Amino acid sequence: MDKKSVLIIGLVWPEPVSSAAGTRILQLINLFLSASYKVFFASAASKSEFSYALQEIAVVEQEIRLNDNSFNTFLKDVQPGIVLFDRFVMEEQYGWRVQQECPHAMRILDTEDLHFLRHARQEAFKTSRSLNLFTDMAKREIASILRCDLSLLISETEMKILQEQFHVDRSLIYYLPFLEEELTEEDIRRWKGFEAREGFVFIGNYLHEPNWNTLQVLKTTIWPLLRKKLPAAILHIYGAYPSQKVIQLHNPKENFLVHGRAKDAREVISAHRVLLAPIQFGAGVKGKLIDAMQVGTPTVTSTTGAEAMRGDLDWNGAVTDDPEDFSDEALKLYQDKSYWLQARENGIQIINKRYGKATYGPSFLEAITALAPNLPIHRNQNFFGQILQYHTLNSTRYMSMWIEEKNKAQKSS
């Protein structure tokens, strides 16, 4: 086993230009590379034209297959010291094989965000019912967390939910936010000023349901209110994977312009004066709001949008769930330069104090270095995780082997 090697099993090949999830996994890859780890990235997904060229940063790429013993052979050859699962469904699919072939490898789950929380909020929003966190998805995701040695959480709110609602031991979860470069005076000097920007902006990956819903709220509620107050203003809509229903919202007469995918999200956001994000449901930390702060663009968002992002710091704009108040704040930021400049300054403080790569990256590396020699003790203290590992190793293994044999029979017939 090579203790200074890490295998990342990806749900998809990273697309940092398309989603915050792609940015997150690339940040983790770069963190390991900076500490001289040899990094392997494996995925059963197909690559797209937007997939990041990992081999250019010395990452070894490996295409793998679902329910196929070739992955076991790959594991035996690599023998990684750490295996990192990109979201809980990857741990469900490959965790038992890792346990079988690399029992001494540290298993880390990067949750991205708590999927069961996002789905529960979405269900509560759509049905107008009270929030129910105790779902089948919660059972699956928390079982995955318990089977792993450490799970990475991007949100302090989610840390609190796991500890208080589900009594997950603090030793099994680790708060690791987005790892951002701190903003310097030189960065700030390069930003476009108030007068050099025009219009409002929204951006999002439209494979992600909360973004599609936010776009609908903008179209039907926020933008009509804002246009009455500022008729000449334009709202620019960008985002990856826009479906036909997204494209059909394009309406020049209403100054509601759908542009499609942005080549560079931060460059696009930096051209506009205010980012609007009336997010109704979701989880984790919102990448678009981080991007806006990184280029000095104030934002107006909801309490869900700003959740767990600012701590006790002032927001870089306004946070409100009332549509009328939302449009008023957007108007004020658009027209009041001093208010806009103060909002921008707040964003600088949030990035530098809550997302600095130099603050969180080394601490995480120290934590896993300290954990490595104590894995047997750590696992014994998490006996429920061992129980889940035992049953999963058997039940999932036999199901996967059955599918594998079925696939072989179909190919030979």
C-alpha positions as CSV (number, residue, x, y, z in Angstrom):
1,M,0.0,0.0,0.0
2,D,1.3,3.4,-1.0
3,K,0.4,5.8,1.9
4,K,1.1,8.8,-0.3
5,S,-1.4,7.9,-3.0
6,V,-5.1,8.7,-3.3
7,L,-7.7,7.2,-5.6
8,I,-10.7,9.4,-6.2
9,I,-13.8,7.6,-7.5
10,G,-15.8,10.1,-9.4
11,L,-19.5,10.2,-10.1
12,V,-18.6,12.1,-13.3
13,W,-15.4,13.5,-14.7
14,P,-14.9,16.9,-13.2
15,E,-16.3,19.9,-15.1
16,P,-15.3,23.0,-13.1
17,V,-16.7,25.2,-15.8
18,S,-20.1,23.6,-15.4
19,S,-20.7,23.2,-11.7
20,A,-19.6,23.9,-8.2
21,A,-19.2,20.1,-7.7
22,G,-16.6,20.0,-10.4
23,T,-14.8,22.9,-8.9
24,R,-14.9,21.3,-5.5
25,I,-13.4,18.0,-6.6
26,L,-10.7,19.8,-8.5
27,Q,-9.8,21.8,-5.4
28,L,-9.4,18.5,-3.5
29,I,-7.2,17.1,-6.3
30,N,-4.9,20.1,-6.2
31,L,-4.7,20.0,-2.4
32,F,-3.5,16.4,-2.5
33,L,-1.1,17.2,-5.4
34,S,0.3,20.1,-3.3
35,A,1.2,17.6,-0.6
36,S,3.0,15.4,-3.0
37,Y,0.4,12.7,-3.2
38,K,0.1,10.6,-6.3
39,V,-3.5,11.1,-7.5
40,F,-5.6,8.6,-9.5
41,F,-9.0,9.6,-10.7
42,A,-11.4,6.9,-11.9
43,S,-15.0,7.1,-13.2
44,A,-17.5,5.0,-15.1
45,A,-19.1,8.0,-16.6
46,S,-18.5,9.2,-20.2
47,K,-16.3,12.2,-20.7
48,S,-17.7,15.4,-22.2
49,E,-16.0,18.2,-24.1
50,F,-16.0,20.1,-20.9
51,S,-14.3,17.5,-18.8
52,Y,-11.1,18.8,-17.2
53,A,-7.9,17.5,-18.6
54,L,-6.6,15.9,-15.4
55,Q,-3.6,14.3,-17.1
56,E,-2.2,17.8,-17.7
57,I,-1.8,18.2,-13.9
58,A,-0.2,14.8,-13.4
59,V,-3.3,13.0,-12.4
60,V,-3.6,9.4,-13.6
61,E,-7.0,8.8,-15.2
62,Q,-8.7,5.4,-15.2
63,E,-11.9,4.5,-16.9
64,I,-13.8,1.9,-14.9
65,R,-17.0,-0.1,-15.2
66,L,-20.0,-0.6,-13.0
67,N,-20.5,-4.1,-11.6
68,D,-17.3,-5.4,-13.1
69,N,-14.4,-7.3,-11.5
70,S,-11.9,-5.3,-13.5
71,F,-12.2,-2.6,-10.9
72,N,-10.9,-5.1,-8.3
73,T,-7.9,-5.8,-10.5
74,F,-7.2,-2.1,-10.8
75,L,-7.4,-1.7,-7.0
76,K,-4.9,-4.5,-6.5
77,D,-2.5,-2.8,-8.9
78,V,-2.8,0.7,-7.4
79,Q,-3.1,-0.2,-3.7
80,P,-3.9,3.4,-2.7
81,G,-3.4,4.6,0.8
82,I,-6.6,6.7,0.6
83,V,-9.7,6.2,-1.4
84,L,-12.0,9.2,-1.7
85,F,-15.6,8.7,-2.9
86,D,-17.2,11.5,-4.8
87,R,-20.7,11.5,-3.3
88,F,-22.3,8.6,-1.4
89,V,-23.6,6.8,-4.5
90,M,-20.0,6.0,-5.4
91,E,-19.3,4.6,-2.0
92,E,-22.5,2.4,-2.4
93,Q,-21.3,1.1,-5.7
94,Y,-17.6,0.6,-5.1
95,G,-17.1,0.7,-1.3
96,W,-17.4,-3.1,-0.8
97,R,-14.7,-3.7,-3.5
98,V,-12.4,-1.2,-1.8
99,Q,-13.0,-3.0,1.6
100,Q,-12.3,-6.3,0.0
101,E,-9.1,-5.4,-1.9
102,C,-7.7,-2.5,0.1
103,P,-8.9,-3.1,3.7
104,H,-6.2,-0.8,5.2
105,A,-6.8,2.1,2.9
106,M,-8.4,5.2,4.5
107,R,-11.9,5.7,3.1
108,I,-13.1,9.3,2.8
109,L,-16.5,10.4,1.5
110,D,-16.8,13.9,0.0
111,T,-20.5,14.6,0.4
112,E,-20.5,17.7,-1.9
113,D,-23.7,18.5,-0.1
114,L,-26.1,16.3,1.9
115,H,-28.2,14.9,-0.8
116,F,-31.0,13.7,1.5
117,L,-31.3,17.3,2.9
118,R,-31.5,18.8,-0.6
119,H,-34.1,16.3,-1.7
120,A,-36.2,16.6,1.5
121,R,-36.3,20.4,1.1
122,Q,-37.3,20.0,-2.5
123,E,-40.1,17.7,-1.6
124,A,-41.3,20.0,1.2
125,F,-41.3,22.9,-1.2
126,K,-43.2,21.2,-3.9
127,T,-45.8,19.6,-1.7
128,S,-46.1,22.4,0.9
129,R,-45.6,19.9,3.6
130,S,-43.3,20.1,6.7
131,L,-39.7,19.1,6.2
132,N,-39.1,15.3,6.7
133,L,-35.4,14.4,7.0
134,F,-35.9,10.8,8.0
135,T,-36.2,9.4,4.5
136,D,-34.8,6.3,2.7
137,M,-32.2,8.6,1.1
138,A,-31.1,9.7,4.5
139,K,-30.7,6.1,5.6
140,R,-28.6,5.4,2.5
141,E,-26.4,8.5,2.8
142,I,-25.8,8.3,6.6
143,A,-25.0,4.6,6.2
144,S,-22.4,5.6,3.7
145,I,-21.0,8.2,6.2
146,L,-20.8,5.5,8.9
147,R,-19.0,3.1,6.7
148,C,-16.3,5.6,5.9
149,D,-13.5,6.7,8.1
150,L,-14.1,10.4,7.5
151,S,-16.7,12.3,5.6
152,L,-16.2,15.9,4.3
153,L,-18.9,18.4,4.9
154,I,-18.9,21.8,3.1
155,S,-21.6,23.4,5.3
156,E,-21.6,23.9,9.1
157,T,-25.4,23.7,9.0
158,E,-25.0,20.1,7.6
159,M,-22.5,19.3,10.3
160,K,-25.0,20.4,12.9
161,I,-27.8,18.4,11.4
162,L,-25.8,15.2,11.3
163,Q,-24.7,15.6,14.9
164,E,-28.0,16.8,16.5
165,Q,-30.6,15.1,14.4
166,F,-28.8,11.8,13.6
167,H,-26.3,11.6,16.4
168,V,-23.3,11.0,14.0
169,D,-20.1,11.1,16.0
170,R,-18.0,14.2,15.5
171,S,-14.9,12.1,14.8
172,L,-16.5,10.8,11.6
173,I,-17.2,14.2,10.0
174,Y,-14.9,17.0,9.0
175,Y,-15.8,20.5,8.0
176,L,-13.9,21.4,4.8
177,P,-15.4,24.4,2.9
178,F,-14.5,25.5,-0.6
179,L,-10.8,26.1,-0.8
180,E,-10.4,29.6,-2.3
181,E,-7.4,31.8,-3.0
182,E,-7.5,34.7,-0.6
183,L,-8.3,38.0,-2.3
184,T,-5.3,40.4,-2.5
185,E,-5.2,44.1,-3.0
186,E,-3.9,43.4,-6.5
187,D,-6.9,41.1,-7.2
188,I,-9.3,43.9,-6.0
189,R,-7.6,46.5,-8.2
190,R,-8.3,44.4,-11.3
191,W,-12.0,44.3,-10.7
192,K,-14.4,46.2,-12.8
193,G,-15.8,49.3,-11.1
194,F,-19.4,50.2,-10.5
195,E,-19.8,52.3,-13.7
196,A,-18.1,49.7,-15.9
197,R,-20.8,47.1,-15.1
198,E,-24.3,46.8,-16.5
199,G,-27.4,44.7,-15.8
200,F,-28.2,41.9,-13.4
201,V,-27.1,38.3,-13.8
202,F,-27.9,34.7,-12.8
203,I,-25.9,31.6,-13.5
204,G,-26.4,27.9,-12.7
205,N,-26.1,24.3,-14.0
206,Y,-29.6,23.4,-15.1
207,L,-29.2,19.7,-14.5
208,H,-29.5,20.8,-10.9
209,E,-33.2,21.2,-10.0
210,P,-32.8,24.1,-7.5
211,N,-31.3,26.2,-10.4
212,W,-34.2,25.6,-12.7
213,N,-36.6,26.5,-9.9
214,T,-34.7,29.6,-9.1
215,L,-34.8,30.6,-12.8
216,Q,-38.6,30.2,-12.7
217,V,-38.9,32.4,-9.6
218,L,-36.8,35.1,-11.3
219,K,-38.9,35.0,-14.5
220,T,-42.4,34.9,-12.9
221,T,-41.9,36.9,-9.6
222,I,-38.7,38.8,-9.1
223,W,-38.0,40.2,-12.6
224,P,-41.6,41.6,-13.1
225,L,-41.3,43.5,-9.8
226,L,-37.8,44.8,-10.6
227,R,-38.7,45.9,-14.1
228,K,-41.5,48.1,-12.8
229,K,-38.9,49.9,-10.7
230,L,-36.1,49.9,-13.3
231,P,-37.6,49.4,-16.8
232,A,-34.4,49.7,-18.7
233,A,-32.5,47.1,-16.7
234,I,-31.5,43.8,-18.3
235,L,-31.3,40.4,-16.7
236,H,-28.6,38.1,-18.2
237,I,-29.1,34.3,-17.7
238,Y,-26.2,31.9,-18.1
239,G,-25.6,28.3,-17.2
240,A,-24.5,24.8,-18.3
241,Y,-26.8,22.3,-19.8
242,P,-29.8,24.5,-20.5
243,S,-32.8,22.5,-21.7
244,Q,-35.3,23.7,-24.2
245,K,-37.6,24.9,-21.4
246,V,-34.7,27.1,-20.2
247,I,-34.0,28.5,-23.6
248,Q,-37.7,29.2,-24.2
249,L,-37.6,31.8,-21.3
250,H,-35.5,34.1,-23.5
251,N,-37.5,37.2,-24.1
252,P,-35.8,40.4,-25.4
253,K,-39.0,42.4,-25.0
254,E,-38.8,41.8,-21.2
255,N,-35.0,42.3,-21.1
256,F,-34.8,38.7,-20.0
257,L,-31.8,37.3,-22.0
258,V,-30.9,33.6,-21.9
259,H,-27.3,33.2,-23.2
260,G,-26.6,29.6,-22.4
261,R,-23.3,28.2,-21.2
262,A,-20.6,30.6,-20.1
263,K,-17.0,29.8,-21.0
264,D,-15.8,31.4,-17.7
265,A,-18.4,31.9,-15.0
266,R,-16.4,34.4,-13.0
267,E,-15.6,36.5,-16.1
268,V,-19.3,36.6,-17.0
269,I,-20.4,37.5,-13.5
270,S,-17.8,40.2,-13.3
271,A,-19.3,42.1,-16.2
272,H,-22.6,42.7,-14.4
273,R,-23.5,44.9,-11.4
274,V,-25.6,42.5,-9.2
275,L,-26.2,38.7,-9.1
276,L,-29.7,37.7,-8.2
277,A,-30.3,34.2,-6.6
278,P,-33.7,33.8,-5.0
279,I,-33.0,30.1,-4.2
280,Q,-36.0,28.3,-2.8
281,F,-34.4,25.0,-1.7
282,G,-31.1,23.2,-1.8
283,A,-28.2,22.3,0.5
284,G,-24.5,22.8,0.8
285,V,-22.7,26.0,-0.2
286,K,-23.6,27.9,-3.4
287,G,-20.7,28.1,-5.9
288,K,-22.3,31.0,-7.8
289,L,-22.3,33.1,-4.7
290,I,-18.6,32.3,-4.0
291,D,-17.8,33.2,-7.7
292,A,-19.6,36.5,-7.3
293,M,-17.6,37.4,-4.2
294,Q,-14.4,36.4,-6.0
295,V,-15.0,39.0,-8.7
296,G,-16.5,41.8,-6.5
297,T,-20.1,41.3,-7.6
298,P,-22.7,42.0,-4.8
299,T,-25.6,39.5,-4.6
300,V,-29.2,39.4,-3.4
301,T,-30.2,35.9,-2.3
302,S,-32.5,34.0,0.0
303,T,-31.8,32.6,3.5
304,T,-31.4,29.2,1.8
305,G,-28.9,30.6,-0.6
306,A,-26.8,32.3,2.1
307,E,-27.1,29.4,4.5
308,A,-23.8,28.5,6.3
309,M,-21.8,30.8,4.1
310,R,-21.1,34.0,6.1
311,G,-20.9,33.0,9.8
312,D,-21.3,36.2,11.8
313,L,-20.1,38.4,8.9
314,D,-22.2,40.8,6.9
315,W,-23.5,39.6,3.6
316,N,-22.1,40.9,0.3
317,G,-25.5,42.5,-0.5
318,A,-28.8,41.4,0.9
319,V,-30.5,38.2,2.2
320,T,-34.3,38.2,2.1
321,D,-37.1,35.8,1.3
322,D,-39.7,38.4,0.6
323,P,-40.1,39.1,-3.2
324,E,-40.9,42.9,-2.8
325,D,-38.0,43.3,-0.4
326,F,-35.8,41.3,-2.7
327,S,-36.5,43.6,-5.6
328,D,-36.0,46.7,-3.5
329,E,-32.6,45.5,-2.3
330,A,-31.6,44.6,-5.9
331,L,-32.6,48.1,-7.0
332,K,-30.7,49.8,-4.2
333,L,-27.5,47.8,-5.0
334,Y,-27.9,48.7,-8.6
335,Q,-28.3,52.4,-8.1
336,D,-26.5,53.3,-4.8
337,K,-22.7,53.1,-5.4
338,S,-21.7,53.5,-1.8
339,Y,-24.1,50.6,-0.8
340,W,-22.7,48.6,-3.6
341,L,-19.1,49.2,-2.6
342,Q,-19.8,48.2,1.0
343,A,-21.4,45.0,-0.2
344,R,-18.3,44.2,-2.2
345,E,-16.1,44.8,0.8
346,N,-18.3,42.4,2.8
347,G,-17.7,39.7,0.1
348,I,-13.9,40.2,0.4
349,Q,-14.1,39.6,4.2
350,I,-16.2,36.4,3.7
351,I,-13.8,34.9,1.1
352,N,-10.7,35.7,3.1
353,K,-12.0,34.7,6.6
354,R,-14.2,31.7,5.7
355,Y,-12.8,30.1,2.6
356,G,-9.1,30.7,2.6
357,K,-7.3,27.7,1.1
358,A,-4.2,28.5,3.2
359,T,-6.3,28.2,6.4
360,Y,-8.3,25.0,5.7
361,G,-6.1,23.0,3.4
362,P,-3.1,22.3,5.6
363,S,-5.3,21.5,8.6
364,F,-7.2,18.8,6.7
365,L,-3.9,17.3,5.5
366,E,-2.7,17.2,9.1
367,A,-5.9,15.6,10.2
368,I,-5.7,12.7,7.8
369,T,-2.0,12.3,8.5
370,A,-2.8,11.9,12.2
371,L,-5.7,9.6,11.5
372,A,-3.7,7.1,9.2
373,P,-1.7,5.3,11.9
374,N,-4.7,5.1,14.2
375,L,-7.3,3.7,11.7
376,P,-7.8,0.4,13.6
377,I,-8.7,2.2,16.9
378,H,-10.8,4.8,15.0
379,R,-12.7,2.0,13.3
380,N,-13.3,0.0,16.5
381,Q,-14.7,3.2,18.1
382,N,-17.2,3.3,15.1
383,F,-18.5,-0.3,15.6
384,F,-21.9,0.5,14.0
385,G,-19.9,1.4,10.9
386,Q,-18.2,-2.0,11.0
387,I,-21.6,-3.7,11.3
388,L,-22.9,-1.8,8.2
389,Q,-19.6,-2.6,6.4
390,Y,-20.1,-6.3,7.2
391,H,-23.6,-6.5,5.9
392,T,-23.0,-4.3,2.9
393,L,-19.9,-6.3,1.9
394,N,-22.1,-9.4,1.7
395,S,-25.4,-8.1,0.4
396,T,-24.1,-5.6,-2.2
397,R,-21.3,-7.9,-3.2
398,Y,-23.6,-10.7,-4.2
399,M,-26.0,-8.4,-5.9
400,S,-23.1,-6.9,-7.9
401,M,-21.7,-10.3,-8.7
402,W,-25.1,-11.4,-9.9
403,I,-25.4,-8.4,-12.2
404,E,-21.9,-9.0,-13.5
405,E,-22.7,-12.7,-14.3
406,K,-25.9,-11.6,-16.0
407,N,-24.0,-9.1,-18.2
408,K,-21.5,-11.8,-19.2
409,A,-24.4,-14.2,-20.1
410,Q,-26.1,-11.5,-22.2
411,K,-22.8,-10.8,-24.1
412,S,-22.2,-14.5,-24.8
413,S,-25.7,-15.2,-26.0
